[in-house]
């Protein structure tokens, strides 16, 4: 939200419940991610592996699934979606950079899309910052640091049924692979 002078005002995430779906709202998912990211006992359970991402799964509210993820310097996800699940994530330590596409993409039925100009978004999520997203969200997340490890908490509802992986060449987004849950 912006004030009339153009400066940003932080406001709580609204409790948005998608029509016809049960389960936690986006606001509840984000609140869980923030609360968990601030819990040193949970974060201490995460193994840190130099040069390799690490993760542990956690129980989450309302049938959601959650993950604490460790990001060594330079680690990234590549472009992906969440198989139609909505979710949220919060940075527990370090800095993560998210690049996303600000347009609702179909989750099925295509292999190659040419993106319109102006749909790219980028945000920096430092310690304590987070964001929620809907079921058609396509993004990549990177730890841009060359020296610092980052940790984040991710939560999804419904639990991830699959993830689609994409490559990006300028404005062309290409579906390259669909991963099932047993592949993680």
C-alpha positions in Angstrom: 0.0 0.0 0.0 1.3 3.5 -0.7 0.7 6.8 1.2 -0.4 9.8 -0.8 3.2 11.0 -0.7 4.3 7.7 -2.5 6.1 6.1 0.5 5.3 2.5 1.3 3.2 1.5 4.3 3.4 -2.1 5.5 0.0 -3.7 6.1 -0.9 -7.1 7.3 -1.5 -9.7 4.6 -5.3 -10.1 4.2 -6.9 -13.5 4.9 -7.7 -14.4 1.3 -9.6 -17.6 0.9 -9.8 -18.9 -2.7 -13.4 -19.5 -3.7 -14.5 -23.1 -3.3 -11.4 -24.3 -1.6 -10.9 -25.3 2.0 -7.6 -25.1 3.8 -5.5 -22.2 5.2 -5.8 -18.8 3.7 -2.8 -17.1 2.1 -2.6 -14.9 5.2 -2.5 -18.0 7.4 0.2 -19.6 5.3 2.3 -16.5 5.4 1.8 -16.1 9.1 2.9 -19.7 9.7 6.0 -19.2 7.5 7.0 -16.0 9.4 6.4 -17.6 12.8 8.4 -20.7 11.9 11.2 -18.6 10.4 11.6 -16.9 13.7 11.7 -20.2 15.7 15.4 -21.0 16.5 14.5 -24.5 17.7 13.0 -25.5 14.3 15.8 -23.8 12.4 18.5 -25.6 14.4 17.2 -29.0 13.1 18.2 -28.1 9.5 21.4 -29.7 8.4 23.7 -27.3 6.5 25.6 -28.8 3.6 28.3 -26.7 1.9 27.5 -26.3 -1.8 24.2 -28.1 -1.6 20.6 -27.1 -0.7 19.2 -29.0 2.4 15.7 -29.2 3.7 13.5 -30.7 6.4 9.7 -31.1 6.2 7.4 -29.9 9.0 3.8 -30.3 9.9 1.7 -27.3 8.9 -1.7 -26.0 9.7 -4.9 -27.1 8.0 -3.4 -30.0 6.0 -0.7 -27.8 4.4 2.9 -29.0 4.0 5.9 -27.0 5.1 9.7 -27.1 4.4 12.7 -25.4 6.0 15.3 -25.0 3.3 19.0 -24.2 3.5 20.6 -22.3 0.7 24.4 -22.2 0.4 25.9 -19.3 -1.5 24.7 -19.1 -5.1 22.0 -21.9 -4.7 18.9 -21.5 -6.8 15.7 -23.3 -7.7 15.5 -22.6 -11.4 12.1 -21.5 -12.9 9.3 -23.6 -11.6 5.7 -23.6 -10.4 4.0 -25.5 -7.6 1.5 -27.8 -9.4 -1.5 -25.6 -8.7 -0.8 -25.2 -5.0 -0.9 -21.8 -3.3 1.7 -20.9 -0.8 4.0 -18.6 1.1 7.6 -18.4 2.1 9.7 -16.3 4.6 13.4 -15.8 4.9 14.7 -16.9 8.3 18.3 -15.7 7.7 20.3 -14.3 4.8 18.9 -12.9 1.6 16.9 -14.5 -1.1 16.1 -13.0 -4.5 12.8 -14.0 -6.2 12.2 -13.4 -9.9 8.6 -14.1 -10.9 6.1 -13.6 -13.8 3.3 -11.2 -12.9 0.6 -12.8 -15.0 -1.5 -15.8 -14.4 -0.2 -18.6 -16.5 -2.2 -21.8 -17.3 -0.9 -24.7 -15.2 -1.5 -27.2 -18.0 -1.9 -27.6 -21.7 1.2 -25.8 -23.0 4.9 -26.4 -23.6 6.1 -23.0 -24.9 4.9 -19.5 -24.1 6.0 -16.1 -25.4 5.7 -13.6 -22.5 4.5 -10.1 -23.0 6.8 -7.2 -22.0 6.5 -5.9 -18.5 5.5 -9.1 -16.7 8.8 -9.7 -14.9 9.0 -8.9 -11.2 11.9 -9.1 -8.9 12.1 -8.8 -5.1 14.7 -9.1 -2.4 13.6 -11.0 0.7 16.0 -10.3 3.6 15.7 -11.9 7.0 12.1 -11.6 8.3 10.6 -10.8 4.9 8.2 -13.1 3.2 5.5 -13.3 0.5 2.4 -15.3 -0.4 1.4 -16.4 -3.9 -1.5 -18.1 -5.7 -1.8 -21.4 -7.5 -0.5 -20.1 -10.9 2.7 -18.6 -9.6 5.9 -19.2 -11.7 9.2 -18.1 -10.2 12.8 -18.8 -9.4 14.5 -18.2 -6.1 18.2 -17.6 -5.7 20.6 -17.0 -2.8 22.7 -14.2 -4.4 25.4 -14.1 -1.8 28.9 -15.4 -2.6 29.6 -16.1 1.1 26.5 -16.3 3.3 24.2 -19.2 3.8 20.4 -18.4 3.7 17.5 -20.3 5.3 13.8 -20.0 4.5 10.5 -21.5 5.4 8.0 -22.5 2.6 4.4 -23.7 3.1 2.0 -25.0 0.5 -1.7 -25.9 0.3 -2.8 -28.3 -0.9 0.5 -30.2 -0.4 2.5 -30.1 -3.6 1.2 -32.7 -6.1 4.0 -32.0 -8.5 6.4 -29.2 -9.7 6.8 -28.1 -13.3 10.3 -27.0 -14.3 10.9 -24.4 -17.0 13.7 -22.8 -18.9 13.7 -19.2 -19.9 15.3 -17.6 -22.9 14.4 -13.9 -23.0 10.6 -13.7 -23.4 10.2 -17.5 -24.1 9.2 -19.7 -21.2 9.5 -23.4 -22.0 8.2 -26.4 -20.0 11.1 -28.8 -19.6 10.1 -31.3 -17.0 7.3 -32.3 -14.6 8.5 -33.7 -11.2 6.4 -35.9 -9.0 6.6 -35.8 -5.2 8.8 -39.0 -5.0 11.5 -37.2 -7.0 12.2 -34.7 -4.2 
